């Protein structure tokens, strides 16, 4: 597993556009990158963390259009689980088993510690490319393209709903039986949390969404469901399960109030650890991408790749009352 590393520097580079040519370095930094104040940028220049075309500049240095400005700063990334399993590989595809607590791509504080960057680095394949997404806490099957043909073919398969996706989820309560949810999904109308989605009248500009749910097993106060989304809306499975009163165990957003989610985010920022729990729940939501089925981009054969149920899911199902 990979912990946060506060000592690792991050180099951010930019090219001076034509309309900024002739202006001072300090003016350029303050206008182009407002996440620091003008005084803070002056301090960064004095500290030697700014380079212009590889040289050490002064704050008042005039910039030419096209010059490279590089900013080196310490960067701490949160813990990630970097134990990526390989389920299949051939000339076109790399199919991996993504652990929870690993983001797919750069997002917020995660820059290097991402699924795609770790794979590119560990395998020395800089051309690897993501063709679909899973939430950071969702584990399971991920397909990565290795060739131009796969990069062209697979995103279209996902967009055209030519991929059969199956998930397993442990949800709160006893689900009576198999069901389908066809509630449209959009941004939550009354929520202060920008990423929250909702269904029906509670959603802004809702779009059609459909998910099939099959009861696999029941525990004392939870149910294991197989989930098959027929559309690809953001947080679709999580939103649909919340809407029917069976949110996913461990979900920090759905089945909770805005205040609870904001408190969770605040706790993560203070601790620097995304494994922060809410109440007595697990440190991740119990949603797992168990299988993907699609047409192989080279052979045109129907292929299926599967990932087993994580041990944590079984432990929660078997938990005593």
N, C-alpha and C positions, 0 to 999 in steps of 0.2 A: 504494500500500500504506500501511497505517496503523500507525505504530510506537506503542510505549507512550508515554503522556503523563503523567509523574508530577505535573505541575502542575495538572491538572484536578481541581477539587473535586467531591466527591460529597455530596449532601444526603440524609440518611436521616431520615425522618419517622415519628412514631408518635403515637397518641392514648392518653392516660392512661385506663385502664379504671376502672370504678366502684370496684372493690375497692382501687385504689391512690390514690383521691382522699383528700386530707388529709395524705398522707405527704410527705416531703421529696424534692426533685429528686434528690439524691445517692442516697437509698435506692432510688428508682425505677430510676435508671439501673443501679446495681450489681446489683439483683435481676433486672431485665428483660433486660439485655444483658451477660451474664457474659464476653463476649470481652475486656472490659477489667476490671481489678481496681478496687476501690473508690477506691484512691489514684489510679489512672490517670484515672478519671472525674472526680475532683476537679481534676486537672490540666487536663483538657479544658474544664471549666467556667471555671477561672481564665484559660485561654487565649482565652476568648471564642468557642469553637466550638459552644456550646450556646445555643439560643434556646427560650424558652417563650412561645407565642403571639406570636412576633415580637420579644419583648423580651429583654434581657440579664438573666439570673437570677443569684442566689446559690445556693450549694450547699444551703443550708438552706431555700430557698424552698418553701413548701407548695403542692402542686399541686391543682388542682381536677380532678374527673373530666371527661374530654372535652378537656382542654387538649392543644394540639399541641406536642410536643417535637421540635425539629429539630437534627440533629447534622451539622455541615459538616466534612468531613475530606478531606485529599488522597487521591487514589485513582489508583494506577498500574495500567493494564491492559496485558497483554502484547501483542506484535505480533499483528496479524491481516492477512490478505489481503482487502482490501475491494473488489476488482475483481469485482463481481457482474454477470454478463451476463444480459440479458433474452431469453428464448427465445420468449415469447408473452405477450400481455396482451389481455384483453377486459374487459367490464363486471364480470365475476364473479371472474376469476382473474388472478393474476400468476404466470407460470412463469419461474423464474430458474435460472441455472447457478451453483451455489455453488462458490466456490474452496475448496481445502483450507486449513486453518489459519484457519477462520472458524466459530465456534460458532453454532448456530441460535438459541439463546436464552441468557438470563443464567445463568451457572454459574460458581461459584468467583470467580476474579479478573475474569471477563468480565461487565461490567454494561452498558456502552453499546456496546462493540465486538462486536455480535452481528448476525447476518443480519437478524433481524426489526427490531431497533432502527435499523439503518442504512437499511433500506428505508423504514420509517415516516418517518424524518427526511429522507432524501434526496428522497423522493417526496411528502412532506407529506401522508401518508395514515395517520393514527394508528389507523385502524380495521383495518389489515392484520392478519391472524391466521394463525399457523402451523397446518397441519392434519396434519403428519407430521414426523418427525425423521430427521436424518442425523448420524452421529458428526462431531466437529469436523474430523478429518483426511480424512473422506470427501468427495469432490467430486461435483458432478453436479446432476441435475434435482431441483428443489424446487418444490412448488406452494404458493402463498400465497392465502388467501381474501380477497376484497375486499368481499363483501357478506354480509349475515346468512344469506341462502339458501345460499351456498357454505359458510359456516362450519358450518351445520347439516348439509349433505349430505356433504361430503367426509370428515370424520372417520369417519362411519359407513361410507363406502365402504372406507376403509383397515381399519377394525376388522372388517368383514365379509369381508375378503379379496377385495373386488371390484376391486382395483387390481392390474394386472400390473406387477410391478417387475422390471427387469433391471439387473444390475450387471456391470461388467467388473473383473477382478482379475488382477494378476500375482502368481503364487505360486511358491514355491521348488520346484525339481525338475521332472522330466518327468512329467506326468500321462498315464497310459496311454490313457485314453479317457473318453467321457462317463459320468457316473454320477449316482446320487441318494444323498443322505445323509438317513436318517430317524432319526438318534439324538436322543432327547429331551434338552432343555437345562435346566439349573438352575444355581444358585450353586455355585461350585467348593467341594467339601467340604473339601479339605485346604489351601486357599489362605488366606494372610493378607491378600490383596488383595480388598477388598470387592466391587469391580466385576467381578472375574473370573468367567466362566461356564465350565461344563464339561458333558460329555455322560455319559449312562448312569449307571453305578455311581459315578462320580466326582462326580456332581451331587447337590445337596440338592433334594428335591421337584422332580425334572425334569418338564417339560411337553413334550407332543408338538411336534416340529419337523421340517420337511422342506424340503430345498433341492435343486434340480436344477443340475448343473454340466455345461457343454458346452465341449469344447476348441476354442478359436478359432485359436490359433497357438502355436508353441513357439520358444523362444530357446535359447541355449547351455545354460543351467542353470535356466531358468524356463519357465513356461507361462502364456499368457493364457487365462483362463476366462470364459465367460459364466455368470453366477450368477442363478438365479431362485428366490427364497425363496417357499415356499408357505405359510409361517406367519410370524409376526412377533416372534420371541423376541429379547431383547437380545443384540447381537453375533452374531446367528445365523450369518451367512456366515463370519465370522472363526473362530468356535468350530468349526463343521463342517469347515472346511479344516484347522485345527490337528488335529482328531481323526483325519483320514485321512493325516496326515504331510505336508501341503502348505500350511503357513501362508503368509499374505500377506507379500510382500516389504515391509519397512519397518514391520511391526507391532511396536509396543513392548511389547505385553502377551501376545499369543498366539504360541506357538512359542518363548517365553522363560520363564525362571524368575521367581519372585516377586522375588528379589534383583535381577535385572536391571531389572525394571520399577520397583522402589523407587529404584534408583540413577538411573534416567532421571528420575523425578519430582523427586528431590532436585536433580539438575543443572538442571532447568527452574526450580525455585524459586530456586536460586542465581543463575542467569543472567537470569531474567525473560524468557526467549525459548523459546517452545514449539517452535521449529524445531530444537531440540537433537536430534542424531542418536544412534543406538546403533550402535557399531562403524562399519563402512563403508557402512551402509545409507542410503537416502534419508531426508529429514527428515519424511516422511509415509508412512502405509501406502498401498499402491497398490490402493485400492478406489474405484471410480467408479460412481455411479448414472447409468447410460447412458440409461435410458428409463423413462417411466411411461405406462401406458395405463389409462383409466378413462372412466366415463360422465360427460359434462359436466353440471353441475348445472342449467343452464338449457335447453340444447337437447336433452338426453337422447341425444346422439350419442356414439359411441365415439371418443375423441380420444387421440392419442399425441404425446408430446413427448420429444425426444431431445437428448443432449449428446454431442459427439464425444470420442473417446479423447484424454486429455491427452498432450502431447508427452513428458512424463517416462516414461509407460508404454512408448511406442514406443522411447525411448532405452534403457530397461532391457532390452527384448526384443532389441534389436540389439547390445547390448554384447558385445564380443569376449571370448573365454575368457581 
